[in-house]
Amino acid sequence: MIIKCITIDDEPLALKQISGFVEKTPYFELVASCKSAFEAMDVLSKEKVDLMFVDIQMPDLTGIDFVKSLNNEQRIIFTTAYQEYALEGFKVNALDYILKPFGYDEFLKAANKALSHFDLLKKATVQNDSKDDYLFVKSEYKIKRINLNDIQYIEGLREYVKIVLKDEEPVLSLMSLKSLEEKLPQQRFMRVHRSFIVNLDEVQTIERSRIIFGKAYIPVSEQYKDKFHDFLEKKFL
């Protein structure tokens, strides 16, 4: 497992030290070293980051305020010279904090804690993936079981969704596309348009930013194009 990290500290020597510790740790990959929270924001807009080492006392925007502004996709380990800030760190769901000055042994304790967290997260995801192979939906006063493998794509139709299946008639259900999207495993299903979610395993042909399912042409909108292209890039030979 490789955990993608960024380091954030306004003190050049401290930033160099912790960045060096990250690079020294086999299961970490240093994505960027940032001298401010604003530099880190720019990195996060372009790169996938799993873990951030964040100094708390920084000018303009403190580490605590910076973390509060995020969407919680990344996990945090705070670095600080002030022990009294530890409680604030845990209030924003930080994995750990390291008290300055610290050596590699103290850094490694926090790093191993992060590794254990991501290991547990990965195991939980695998367990969920093995179980999440069907859904029950309400349709025409009945409750129908839908096997996820049978879904080609899903279309949002105002208050309804239309679930298009490979070998059966489409199923209409009274719900929003967003609520259904939240229940689908993200590694198998992707929103490609305001009105469409596709089963990535069923994507066979793409033509001019459209995914072709038989006679149906599903558009890939600008909003979702980069994410869909990332998926394609990973599958290209």
C-alpha positions in Angstrom: 0.0 0.0 0.0 1.3 3.5 -0.9 -0.2 6.5 0.9 0.1 9.8 -1.0 1.1 12.6 1.3 1.7 16.3 1.4 3.6 18.3 4.1 2.6 21.8 5.1 4.8 24.1 7.3 5.8 27.8 7.0 9.2 27.1 8.5 11.6 26.0 5.8 13.8 23.8 8.1 10.8 22.1 9.6 9.2 21.6 6.2 12.5 20.1 4.9 12.8 17.7 7.9 9.2 16.3 7.8 9.3 16.0 4.0 12.5 14.0 4.3 10.9 11.8 6.9 8.0 11.2 4.5 10.4 10.3 1.6 12.3 7.9 4.0 9.1 5.9 4.9 8.6 3.0 2.4 4.8 3.2 2.4 4.6 6.9 1.9 4.8 8.9 -1.4 5.5 12.7 -1.1 3.3 14.5 -3.5 4.3 18.0 -2.5 5.9 20.2 0.2 3.9 23.4 0.8 5.0 26.5 2.6 1.4 27.6 3.3 -2.2 26.3 3.5 -2.9 28.2 0.2 -0.2 26.3 -1.6 -1.7 23.1 -0.2 -5.1 24.1 -1.6 -3.6 24.4 -5.0 -2.1 21.0 -4.8 -5.3 19.4 -3.6 -7.2 20.8 -6.6 -4.9 18.9 -8.9 -3.6 15.8 -7.1 -5.1 12.9 -5.1 -3.8 13.1 -1.5 -4.5 10.6 1.2 -2.7 12.1 4.2 -1.5 15.5 5.2 1.1 16.6 7.7 -0.1 20.0 8.8 1.7 22.6 11.0 -0.9 24.3 13.2 0.7 27.7 13.8 0.9 29.3 10.3 0.3 32.9 9.3 -2.7 34.0 7.3 -4.5 30.6 7.8 -3.8 28.3 10.6 -3.6 24.5 10.2 -6.8 24.0 12.2 -8.8 26.5 10.1 -7.3 25.1 6.9 -8.5 21.6 7.8 -11.9 22.8 8.8 -12.3 24.2 5.2 -11.8 20.8 3.6 -14.3 18.1 2.7 -12.7 15.4 4.9 -11.4 13.2 2.0 -7.9 13.5 3.4 -6.7 12.4 6.8 -4.6 14.7 9.0 -1.6 14.4 11.3 -0.8 17.8 12.9 2.7 19.0 13.8 2.9 21.6 16.5 5.2 23.1 19.1 2.3 23.7 21.4 0.8 20.7 23.2 -2.4 22.6 24.1 -3.4 22.5 20.4 -3.6 18.7 20.5 -7.2 18.8 21.7 -8.2 21.1 18.9 -6.6 18.7 16.4 -8.7 15.8 17.6 -11.8 17.9 17.4 -11.3 18.0 13.6 -10.8 14.2 13.5 -7.0 14.2 13.1 -5.4 10.8 13.2 -2.5 12.0 15.4 -0.3 15.0 16.3 3.5 15.2 16.7 5.0 17.6 19.2 7.9 19.6 17.9 10.8 19.1 18.0 10.6 15.5 17.0 12.9 12.8 15.5 12.1 10.1 13.0 11.2 7.6 15.7 8.3 9.9 16.9 7.3 10.5 13.3 7.3 6.8 12.6 4.9 6.1 15.5 2.3 8.5 13.9 3.1 7.2 10.4 2.4 3.6 11.6 -0.9 4.8 13.1 -1.9 6.2 9.7 -0.9 3.0 8.0 -3.1 0.9 10.3 -6.0 3.3 9.6 -5.7 2.9 5.8 -5.2 -0.8 6.1 -8.5 -1.1 8.1 -10.2 1.2 5.6 -9.1 -0.9 2.7 -10.3 -4.2 4.4 -13.7 -2.6 5.1 -13.9 -1.5 1.4 -13.1 -5.0 0.2 -15.7 -6.5 2.5 -18.4 -4.0 1.4 -17.5 -4.7 -2.3 -18.0 -8.4 -1.8 -21.5 -7.9 -0.3 -22.8 -5.0 -2.4 -23.8 -7.0 -5.5 -27.5 -6.1 -5.5 -30.0 -3.5 -4.5 -33.7 -3.5 -3.7 -35.8 -0.8 -5.3 -39.5 0.1 -5.3 -41.2 -0.1 -8.7 -44.9 -0.2 -9.6 -46.0 -1.1 -6.1 -43.5 -3.9 -5.9 -40.0 -4.3 -4.4 -37.6 -5.5 -7.0 -34.1 -7.0 -6.5 -31.6 -5.5 -9.0 -28.3 -7.3 -9.5 -25.6 -4.6 -10.0 -23.9 -6.7 -12.7 -27.1 -6.5 -14.8 -27.2 -2.7 -14.8 -25.9 -0.9 -18.0 -26.7 2.6 -17.1 -29.2 4.7 -15.0 -31.0 7.8 -16.2 -32.5 10.5 -14.0 -36.0 11.5 -15.1 -37.1 14.3 -12.7 -38.6 12.5 -9.7 -37.8 9.0 -11.2 -34.8 7.0 -12.2 -34.8 4.6 -15.1 -32.5 1.6 -14.4 -31.5 0.1 -17.8 -30.6 -3.6 -17.6 -28.8 -5.9 -20.0 -31.4 -8.6 -20.6 -34.6 -7.2 -19.0 -37.0 -4.3 -19.4 -35.9 -1.1 -17.7 -37.0 -0.5 -14.1 -38.6 2.8 -13.1 -38.3 3.8 -9.5 -39.4 6.9 -7.6 -36.2 8.4 -6.2 -33.5 10.9 -7.1 -30.4 10.0 -9.2 -28.3 11.4 -6.3 -29.8 9.2 -3.7 -29.2 6.1 -5.9 -25.7 7.2 -6.7 -24.8 7.3 -3.0 -25.8 3.6 -2.6 -23.8 2.4 -5.6 -20.2 1.2 -5.2 -18.1 4.1 -6.6 -15.4 1.8 -8.1 -18.0 0.2 -10.4 -20.4 3.1 -11.2 -19.6 6.6 -12.3 -21.7 9.7 -12.9 -20.9 11.0 -16.4 -23.6 13.5 -16.8 -26.2 15.4 -14.7 -28.7 12.8 -15.8 -26.7 9.6 -16.2 -24.7 7.1 -14.2 -23.0 4.2 -16.1 -21.8 0.8 -15.0 -18.0 1.0 -15.8 -17.8 -2.8 -16.4 -20.4 -2.4 -19.2 -18.6 0.3 -21.1 -17.7 -1.2 -24.5 -17.6 1.7 -27.0 -17.0 5.4 -26.7 -17.5 7.8 -29.6 -17.1 11.6 -29.5 -17.6 11.9 -25.8 -20.5 9.5 -25.8 -20.8 6.0 -24.4 -22.7 3.7 -26.6 -25.0 1.1 -25.2 -26.8 -0.6 -28.2 -29.0 2.2 -29.6 -28.5 4.5 -26.6 -25.9 7.2 -26.6 -24.9 8.5 -23.2 -23.2 11.9 -23.2 -20.1 12.6 -21.0 -20.5 16.2 -19.9 -17.6 18.6 -19.3 -18.2 18.5 -15.6 -17.4 14.7 -15.5 -15.1 14.4 -18.5 -11.8 14.5 -16.6 -12.9 11.8 -14.1 -14.1 9.6 -16.9 -10.9 10.1 -18.9 -8.8 9.2 -15.8 -10.7 5.9 -15.7 -10.0 5.3 -19.4 -6.3 6.1 -19.0 -5.9 3.5 -16.3 -7.4 0.9 -18.7 -5.4 1.8 -21.8 -2.8 -0.7 -23.0 
